[in-house]
Amino acid sequence: MRIIPAADVIEAVATMCMESNVELPADVWAKFRECAAREESPSAKEIFRQLLENADLAKETRLPLCQDTGLAVFFVELGEDCRVEGGLREAVNEGVRKGYKDGYLRKSVCDPFTRKNTGDNTPAIIHIDLVPGDRLKIFFMAKGGGSENMSRVTFLSPAQGWPGIKEFVVRRVAEAGPNPCPPTVIGVGIGGNAELSAIIAKKALMRDLDDVHPDPDIAAKEKELLDAINELGIGPMGLGGKTTSLGVKIAVAPCHLASLPLAVNVQCHSARHREVIL
């Protein structure tokens, strides 16, 4: 049994929280440049110019990419032959406290009724999977409220199939309009049940934008959805243009024969995520 010191987890989590909020992932930055070159609308080109400038300034000044530094969301793969000294959840939450304090990041966690802020951006939202081996892999996402509010879970009739899925996803993006600060990234969870579809839709957002799904059929469906979404013309920050979304990522799980669960998780243009292996 491998014992991972709690201090290692705390430091790794704190660093991810701070770095992700001031440095746009390389795949997102590159996609901004790529999409900007395709835009014809002056307003769309100007928005991309501002987004790129904002990303460069955030990296240079170490000030957040966005004032909404998000809820701390983690997907953790814990090896069955290792454990974290003092407890994994405790270490992750302590890392969040440290990262959001030391990085001067906005604390956004509050009681749903009183709206009283917890003051340290905890508790984090932590999903843990046990996997073979003795390694610990931590995926982190800073998830803002504006984009999360646009996410939905629904149940379709199995007979609706792919046409029904496509119609719902595209309509959800259309209804969201400028609210999630496009260009967005769209995570789609198909199958499972109410909670699993939502979880895999969010986990799909951890994939790099240039990552092609290994299943050719799913990869084709991702492209089909992205093309349909970008034909909406909502454009960067809702001002019109060819780029409403930067990418669509689909995750699939087996489901009950009477159900077709579907979740759409919307991510804003500031798609902040990191991962670390200990």
MARDRENTI-912501 format. One line per 10 residues: number of its first residue (from 0); their letters; for each residue x, y, z of N, C-alpha, C, CB. Coordinates in steps of 0.2 Angstrom, whole numbers. Glycine has a CB too. Example, Ala and Ser with C-alpha at 12.3 -4.5 7.8 and 13.67 -1.06 7.14 Angstrom:
REM residues 2
0	as	66/-28/39/62/-22/39/66/-16/39/57/-22/45; 64/-11/35/68/-5/36/64/0/39/70/-3/29
***
This chain:
REM residues 278
0	mriipaadvi	4/-6/0/0/0/0/4/6/0/-5/0/6; 3/10/-5/7/17/-5/4/22/-2/8/19/-13; 7/26/3/4/31/6/6/38/3/6/31/14; 2/42/1/3/48/-2/2/54/4/-2/50/-8; 7/57/5/7/63/10/1/68/9/14/66/11; -2/70/14/-8/74/13/-5/81/10/-11/76/19; 1/83/12/4/89/10/5/89/3/11/90/14; 7/84/0/8/83/-8/1/85/-11/10/77/-10; -4/82/-9/-11/83/-12/-13/90/-11/-16/78/-9; -12/93/-5/-14/100/-4/-10/105/-8/-13/102/4
10	eavatmcmes	-4/104/-9/0/108/-13/-2/108/-20/7/107/-12; -3/102/-23/-5/101/-30/-12/104/-31/-5/93/-31; -16/103/-27/-23/106/-28/-23/113/-28/-28/103/-22; -19/116/-23/-19/123/-22/-16/126/-28/-14/125/-16; -11/123/-31/-7/125/-37/-12/125/-43/-1/121/-39; -16/120/-44/-21/119/-49/-26/125/-49/-24/112/-49; -28/126/-43/-33/131/-42/-31/138/-44/-36/132/-35; -25/140/-42/-22/146/-44/-20/147/-51/-16/147/-39; -16/142/-54/-14/142/-60/-20/142/-66/-9/136/-62; -25/138/-64/-30/137/-69/-34/144/-70/-35/132/-68
20	nvelpadvwa	-34/148/-65/-38/154/-65/-34/160/-68/-40/156/-58; -28/159/-69/-24/164/-72/-21/162/-79/-19/167/-67; -21/156/-81/-18/154/-87/-23/149/-91/-11/150/-86; -25/152/-96/-30/149/-101/-26/142/-103/-32/153/-106; -30/137/-103/-26/131/-106/-24/132/-113/-31/125/-106; -19/129/-115/-16/130/-122/-20/128/-127/-9/126/-123; -25/123/-127/-29/121/-132/-35/126/-133/-32/114/-130; -37/129/-128/-42/134/-128/-39/140/-132/-45/136/-121; -33/142/-129/-30/148/-132/-29/147/-140/-23/150/-129; -26/141/-142/-25/140/-149/-32/140/-153/-22/133/-150
30	kfrecaaree	-37/137/-150/-44/137/-153/-46/144/-154/-49/133/-149; -45/149/-149/-47/156/-150/-44/159/-157/-45/160/-144; -37/157/-158/-34/160/-163/-36/157/-170/-26/158/-163; -38/150/-170/-40/147/-175/-47/150/-178/-41/139/-174; -52/150/-173/-58/153/-174/-58/160/-176/-63/152/-168; -54/164/-173/-54/171/-175/-52/172/-182/-49/175/-170; -48/168/-185/-46/168/-192/-51/167/-197/-40/164/-193; -56/163/-194/-62/161/-199/-67/166/-198/-64/154/-197; -68/170/-193/-73/175/-193/-73/180/-198/-73/178/-186; -79/182/-200/-79/188/-205/-82/194/-202/-84/186/-211
40	spsakeifrq	-86/193/-196/-90/199/-193/-84/203/-189/-95/196/-188; -84/209/-190/-80/214/-186/-81/213/-179/-81/221/-188; -87/212/-176/-88/212/-169/-85/205/-167/-95/212/-168; -86/200/-170/-83/193/-168/-76/193/-168/-86/188/-173; -73/196/-173/-65/197/-173/-63/201/-167/-63/200/-180; -67/206/-165/-65/211/-160/-65/207/-153/-69/217/-160; -71/203/-152/-71/199/-146/-66/194/-145/-78/195/-146; -64/191/-151/-58/186/-150/-52/190/-149/-57/182/-157; -51/196/-151/-45/200/-150/-45/201/-142/-45/206/-154; -50/203/-140/-51/205/-133/-50/199/-128/-58/208/-131
50	llenadlake	-52/193/-130/-51/187/-126/-44/185/-126/-56/181/-129; -41/185/-132/-34/184/-132/-30/189/-128/-31/184/-139; -31/195/-128/-28/200/-124/-29/199/-117/-30/207/-126; -35/197/-115/-37/196/-108/-33/190/-106/-44/194/-107; -32/185/-110/-28/179/-108/-21/180/-107/-29/173/-113; -18/184/-111/-11/186/-111/-10/191/-104/-9/190/-117; -15/195/-103/-14/200/-97/-15/196/-91/-19/205/-97; -19/191/-91/-20/187/-85/-14/183/-83/-26/182/-85; -11/180/-88/-5/176/-87/1/181/-85/-3/173/-94; 1/187/-88/7/191/-86/6/194/-79/7/197/-91
60	trlplcqdtg	0/196/-77/-1/200/-71/-3/195/-65/-7/205/-72; -5/189/-67/-7/184/-62/-13/186/-59/-1/183/-57; -17/189/-63/-24/191/-60/-29/186/-64/-26/199/-62; -35/185/-61/-39/180/-64/-42/182/-71/-45/179/-60; -43/176/-75/-45/177/-82/-52/180/-81/-46/170/-85; -56/178/-76/-63/181/-75/-64/182/-68/-68/176/-78; -68/187/-66/-70/188/-59/-73/182/-55/-74/194/-58; -77/178/-59/-80/172/-57/-75/166/-57/-87/170/-61; -72/165/-51/-67/160/-51/-69/153/-50/-61/162/-46; -76/153/-49/-79/146/-50/-80/142/-44/-76/142/-55
70	lavffvelge	-84/137/-44/-84/131/-39/-78/127/-41/-91/128/-39; -75/124/-36/-70/119/-37/-73/112/-38/-65/119/-31; -72/110/-44/-75/103/-46/-69/99/-48/-80/104/-52; -69/93/-45/-64/88/-46/-66/81/-48/-60/87/-39; -63/78/-52/-64/71/-54/-57/67/-52/-65/70/-62; -58/63/-48/-52/60/-45/-52/52/-46/-52/61/-37; -46/50/-49/-45/43/-50/-40/40/-45/-42/41/-57; -43/36/-40/-39/34/-34/-37/27/-35/-42/35/-28; -30/26/-35/-28/19/-36/-30/15/-30/-20/19/-37; -32/8/-31/-34/4/-26/-28/2/-21/-37/-2/-28
80	dcrvegglre	-22/3/-23/-16/1/-19/-13/8/-16/-11/-2/-23; -17/13/-15/-14/19/-12/-19/22/-8/-11/24/-17; -17/26/-3/-22/30/1/-18/37/2/-24/27/7; -22/42/4/-20/48/6/-20/49/13/-24/54/2; -14/51/16/-13/52/23/-18/57/26/-6/54/25; -22/55/30/-27/59/33/-33/60/30/-24/66/34; -34/57/24/-40/57/20/-40/61/14/-46/59/24; -42/58/8/-42/62/2/-46/68/2/-44/57/-4; -53/67/4/-57/73/4/-55/79/8/-64/71/6; -52/77/14/-50/82/18/-44/86/15/-47/79/25
90	avnegvrkgy	-39/82/11/-33/85/8/-35/90/2/-29/80/6; -40/87/-2/-42/91/-7/-46/98/-5/-47/87/-12; -50/97/0/-53/103/2/-48/108/5/-59/102/7; -43/106/9/-38/110/12/-34/113/6/-33/106/16; -33/110/1/-29/113/-5/-33/118/-8/-28/107/-10; -40/117/-9/-44/123/-11/-44/129/-7/-52/120/-12; -44/128/0/-44/133/4/-38/137/3/-44/131/12; -32/134/3/-26/137/2/-25/140/-5/-20/132/2; -27/137/-10/-27/140/-17/-31/146/-18/-29/135/-22; -37/146/-15/-41/152/-16/-39/158/-12/-49/150/-15
100	kdgylrksvc	-36/156/-6/-34/161/-2/-27/164/-4/-32/158/6; -22/160/-6/-16/162/-8/-16/166/-15/-11/157/-8; -21/163/-19/-22/166/-26/-26/172/-26/-24/161/-30; -29/174/-20/-34/180/-20/-39/179/-25/-30/187/-21; -42/173/-25/-47/171/-29/-54/172/-26/-47/164/-32; -59/174/-30/-66/175/-27/-69/168/-24/-71/178/-32; -71/169/-18/-75/163/-15/-82/163/-16/-74/163/-7; -85/158/-20/-92/159/-22/-96/153/-19/-91/158/-30; -94/150/-14/-98/144/-11/-103/147/-6/-94/139/-9; -109/146/-6/-114/149/-1/-119/144/1/-116/156/-3
110	dpftrkntgd	-122/145/6/-128/141/8/-134/143/3/-131/143/16; -138/138/1/-143/139/-4/-149/143/-2/-145/132/-7; -150/143/5/-156/146/8/-154/153/11/-159/142/13; -149/153/15/-147/160/18/-142/164/14/-143/158/25; -139/160/9/-134/164/4/-128/166/8/-137/169/1; -127/163/14/-121/165/18/-115/161/15/-122/163/25; -110/165/13/-104/163/10/-100/158/15/-99/168/7; -97/153/13/-93/149/17/-86/152/19/-92/142/15; -84/156/14/-78/160/16/-72/157/13/-77/161/23; -72/151/10/-65/148/8/-66/144/2/-62/144/14
120	ntpaiihidl	-72/145/-2/-74/141/-8/-74/133/-7/-68/142/-13; -75/131/-1/-76/124/1/-84/124/4/-71/121/6; -87/118/3/-84/112/1/-83/111/-7/-88/106/4; -78/108/-9/-77/107/-16/-82/101/-18/-69/105/-18; -83/101/-24/-87/95/-27/-82/90/-30/-92/98/-33; -82/84/-27/-77/79/-28/-80/73/-30/-73/78/-22; -79/70/-36/-81/64/-39/-75/59/-39/-84/64/-46; -75/53/-35/-70/49/-34/-71/42/-38/-68/48/-27; -67/40/-42/-67/33/-45/-61/29/-42/-67/33/-52; -62/23/-40/-57/18/-38/-55/15/-45/-59/13/-33
130	vpgdrlkiff	-48/15/-46/-45/12/-52/-39/7/-50/-43/17/-57; -37/3/-54/-31/-1/-52/-25/3/-51/-30/-7/-58; -20/0/-47/-14/4/-47/-13/7/-40/-13/8/-53; -7/11/-40/-5/15/-34/-4/22/-35/1/12/-31; -8/25/-41/-7/32/-42/-13/36/-41/-5/33/-50; -12/42/-40/-18/46/-39/-18/52/-44/-18/50/-32; -24/52/-48/-24/57/-54/-30/61/-52/-26/53/-60; -29/68/-52/-34/73/-50/-35/78/-56/-31/77/-44; -41/78/-58/-43/83/-63/-47/88/-60/-48/79/-69; -46/95/-61/-49/100/-58/-52/105/-63/-44/104/-54
140	makgggsenm	-58/107/-62/-61/112/-66/-64/118/-62/-67/109/-70; -62/124/-64/-66/130/-60/-72/132/-64/-61/136/-60; -78/130/-61/-84/131/-65/-88/137/-63/-88/124/-64; -89/141/-67/-92/148/-66/-100/147/-66/-91/153/-71; -103/151/-62/-110/151/-61/-114/152/-67/-113/155/-56; -112/157/-72/-116/159/-78/-117/153/-82/-113/164/-81; -112/149/-84/-112/144/-88/-116/138/-85/-105/141/-91; -114/136/-79/-118/131/-75/-125/132/-75/-115/130/-68; -127/138/-74/-135/139/-74/-138/137/-81/-136/147/-73; -134/137/-86/-137/135/-93/-137/128/-94/-133/139/-98
150	srvtflspaq	-135/124/-89/-135/117/-90/-141/113/-89/-129/113/-86; -143/108/-92/-149/104/-91/-149/97/-91/-154/107/-96; -153/93/-87/-154/86/-87/-161/85/-89/-152/83/-81; -162/80/-94/-169/78/-96/-169/71/-97/-171/82/-102; -175/68/-99/-176/61/-101/-180/62/-107/-180/57/-95; -178/59/-112/-181/58/-119/-184/51/-119/-176/59/-125; -189/50/-124/-192/44/-125/-186/40/-129/-198/44/-129; -185/34/-128/-180/30/-132/-181/30/-139/-180/23/-130; -188/31/-141/-189/31/-148/-187/38/-152/-197/31/-149; -185/43/-148/-183/49/-150/-176/49/-153/-183/55/-145
160	gwpgikefvv	-172/44/-150/-165/43/-152/-161/49/-154/-166/39/-159; -156/48/-158/-151/53/-160/-155/60/-162/-146/51/-165; -160/59/-167/-163/66/-169/-166/70/-163/-169/64/-173; -169/66/-158/-171/69/-152/-165/72/-148/-175/65/-148; -160/69/-147/-154/71/-143/-151/77/-147/-149/66/-143; -150/77/-153/-148/83/-157/-152/89/-156/-147/81/-164; -159/88/-157/-163/94/-156/-163/97/-149/-171/91/-158; -163/93/-144/-163/95/-137/-156/99/-136/-163/90/-132; -151/97/-138/-144/100/-137/-144/106/-140/-138/95/-139; -146/107/-147/-145/113/-151/-150/118/-148/-147/111/-158
170	rrvaeagpnp	-156/116/-146/-161/120/-143/-159/123/-136/-168/117/-142; -155/119/-132/-153/121/-126/-148/127/-127/-150/116/-122; -143/126/-132/-138/131/-133/-142/138/-136/-133/129/-138; -147/137/-140/-150/142/-143/-154/146/-137/-155/140/-148; -157/143/-133/-160/146/-127/-156/149/-123/-165/141/-124; -150/147/-122/-145/150/-117/-142/156/-120/-139/145/-116; -142/157/-127/-140/163/-130/-133/165/-128/-145/168/-129; -133/172/-126/-127/175/-123/-125/174/-116/-127/182/-125; -130/171/-112/-129/170/-105/-123/166/-103/-135/167/-102; -121/161/-106/-115/157/-103/-108/160/-106/-115/150/-105
180	cpptvigvgi	-108/166/-109/-102/169/-111/-99/165/-117/-97/171/-106; -102/164/-122/-99/161/-128/-93/164/-131/-104/159/-133; -89/161/-135/-90/154/-137/-89/149/-131/-85/152/-143; -94/144/-131/-94/139/-126/-91/133/-128/-101/138/-124; -90/128/-123/-89/121/-124/-95/117/-121/-82/119/-121; -97/112/-125/-103/109/-123/-101/102/-122/-108/109/-129; -103/100/-115/-102/93/-113/-109/89/-114/-99/92/-106; -109/83/-117/-116/80/-118/-115/73/-115/-118/79/-125; -119/71/-110/-120/65/-107/-126/61/-109/-119/65/-99; -125/55/-112/-130/51/-115/-130/45/-111/-130/51/-122
190	ggnaelsaii	-136/43/-108/-137/37/-105/-136/37/-97/-132/32/-108; -135/31/-94/-134/31/-87/-141/32/-84/-129/36/-84; -141/36/-79/-148/39/-76/-147/46/-74/-149/35/-69; -152/49/-70/-152/56/-69/-145/59/-67/-157/58/-64; -142/55/-62/-136/58/-59/-130/56/-64/-134/56/-52; -130/50/-66/-124/48/-70/-123/52/-77/-124/41/-72; -129/54/-80/-129/58/-86/-126/65/-85/-136/58/-89; -128/68/-79/-125/74/-78/-118/74/-76/-129/77/-72; -115/69/-73/-108/68/-71/-104/67/-77/-107/62/-66; -106/63/-81/-102/61/-87/-102/67/-92/-104/55/-91
200	akkalmrdld	-107/71/-92/-107/77/-97/-102/82/-94/-114/80/-97; -102/83/-88/-97/88/-85/-90/85/-86/-98/89/-77; -89/78/-85/-82/75/-85/-80/76/-93/-82/68/-83; -84/76/-97/-82/76/-104/-79/83/-106/-88/75/-109; -80/88/-102/-77/95/-103/-70/95/-101/-81/100/-99; -68/89/-98/-61/89/-96/-56/87/-102/-59/84/-90; -59/85/-107/-55/83/-113/-53/89/-117/-60/79/-118; -47/89/-120/-44/94/-124/-49/95/-130/-37/93/-126; -49/101/-132/-53/103/-138/-51/100/-144/-53/111/-139; -45/98/-145/-42/95/-151/-42/87/-150/-35/97/-152
210	dvhpdpdiaa	-45/85/-145/-46/77/-143/-52/75/-148/-47/76/-136; -50/70/-152/-55/66/-156/-57/60/-152/-52/65/-163; -64/59/-152/-67/53/-148/-64/47/-152/-74/53/-148; -62/42/-148/-60/36/-151/-65/32/-155/-57/31/-146; -71/33/-153/-77/29/-157/-78/34/-163/-83/28/-153; -77/32/-169/-78/36/-175/-86/38/-175/-77/32/-181; -90/34/-173/-97/36/-173/-99/42/-169/-102/30/-172; -96/42/-163/-97/47/-158/-93/53/-160/-94/45/-151; -87/52/-163/-83/58/-166/-87/62/-171/-77/56/-168; -91/58/-175/-95/61/-181/-101/65/-178/-97/55/-185
220	kekelldain	-104/62/-172/-109/65/-169/-107/72/-165/-113/60/-164; -101/72/-163/-98/78/-160/-98/83/-165/-92/76/-156; -95/81/-171/-94/86/-176/-101/89/-179/-90/83/-182; -106/84/-179/-113/86/-182/-116/91/-177/-117/79/-182; -115/90/-170/-118/94/-165/-115/101/-166/-118/91/-158; -108/101/-166/-104/107/-166/-106/111/-173/-97/106/-167; -107/108/-178/-109/112/-184/-116/115/-184/-108/107/-190; -120/111/-181/-127/113/-180/-127/119/-175/-132/108/-178; -123/119/-170/-123/124/-165/-120/131/-168/-119/122/-159; -115/130/-171/-112/136/-174/-116/139/-180/-105/134/-177
230	elgigpmglg	-120/135/-183/-125/138/-188/-130/142/-185/-128/132/-192; -131/142/-178/-136/147/-174/-134/154/-175/-136/145/-167; -127/155/-176/-125/162/-177/-125/167/-171/-130/166/-182; -125/163/-165/-125/167/-159/-119/171/-158/-126/163/-152; -113/167/-159/-107/170/-160/-103/172/-153/-107/176/-164; -97/174/-153/-93/176/-147/-97/182/-143/-86/179/-149; -98/180/-137/-102/185/-132/-109/186/-135/-98/191/-131; -112/182/-139/-118/184/-142/-119/189/-146/-123/185/-136; -114/192/-149/-114/197/-154/-114/195/-161/-108/202/-153; -115/189/-163/-115/186/-169/-109/184/-172/-118/192/-174
240	gkttslgvki	-109/179/-176/-103/176/-179/-103/169/-180/-97/178/-175; -98/166/-183/-97/159/-185/-96/154/-179/-92/158/-190; -94/157/-173/-91/153/-168/-96/154/-161/-84/155/-166; -101/150/-161/-105/150/-155/-102/145/-150/-112/148/-156; -99/139/-152/-95/135/-148/-89/133/-150/-100/128/-146; -84/131/-146/-77/129/-148/-77/122/-149/-72/131/-143; -81/118/-146/-81/111/-146/-87/108/-143/-75/108/-143; -89/102/-145/-94/97/-142/-90/91/-140/-100/96/-146; -91/89/-133/-88/82/-131/-94/78/-128/-83/84/-126; -94/72/-131/-100/67/-129/-97/62/-125/-103/65/-135
250	avapchlasl	-101/60/-120/-99/54/-116/-105/50/-115/-97/56/-108; -104/43/-116/-110/38/-116/-110/33/-111/-110/35/-123; -115/31/-108/-116/26/-103/-122/22/-104/-116/29/-96; -122/15/-103/-128/11/-104/-133/13/-99/-126/4/-102; -140/13/-102/-145/15/-98/-151/10/-97/-148/22/-101; -156/11/-93/-162/7/-93/-165/7/-99/-167/9/-87; -168/1/-101/-171/0/-108/-178/5/-109/-173/-7/-109; -180/7/-103/-186/12/-103/-184/19/-104/-191/10/-98; -178/20/-103/-175/27/-103/-170/30/-108/-172/28/-96; -170/36/-109/-165/39/-113/-163/46/-109/-167/41/-120
260	plavnvqchs	-159/45/-104/-156/51/-100/-152/55/-104/-153/49/-94; -152/62/-104/-148/66/-108/-146/72/-103/-152/68/-114; -140/74/-103/-138/80/-99/-133/84/-104/-134/78/-93; -134/91/-103/-130/95/-107/-127/100/-102/-135/100/-112; -120/100/-102/-117/104/-97/-113/109/-101/-112/100/-93; -114/116/-100/-112/121/-104/-106/124/-100/-117/127/-105; -100/125/-104/-94/128/-101/-93/135/-105/-88/124/-102; -91/140/-101/-90/147/-104/-83/146/-108/-90/152/-99; -82/152/-112/-76/152/-116/-69/152/-111/-75/159/-120; -70/153/-105/-64/153/-100/-64/146/-97/-65/158/-95
270	arhrevil	-63/141/-102/-63/134/-100/-57/132/-96/-64/130/-106; -57/133/-90/-52/132/-85/-51/125/-82/-52/137/-79; -46/121/-84/-45/115/-81/-38/113/-81/-49/109/-85; -36/108/-76/-30/106/-75/-30/99/-73/-26/110/-70; -24/95/-73/-24/88/-71/-17/87/-68/-26/83/-76; -17/83/-63/-10/81/-60/-10/74/-58/-9/86/-54; -4/70/-58/-4/63/-56/1/63/-51/-2/59/-62; -1/60/-45/4/59/-39/5/52/-38/1/62/-33
***
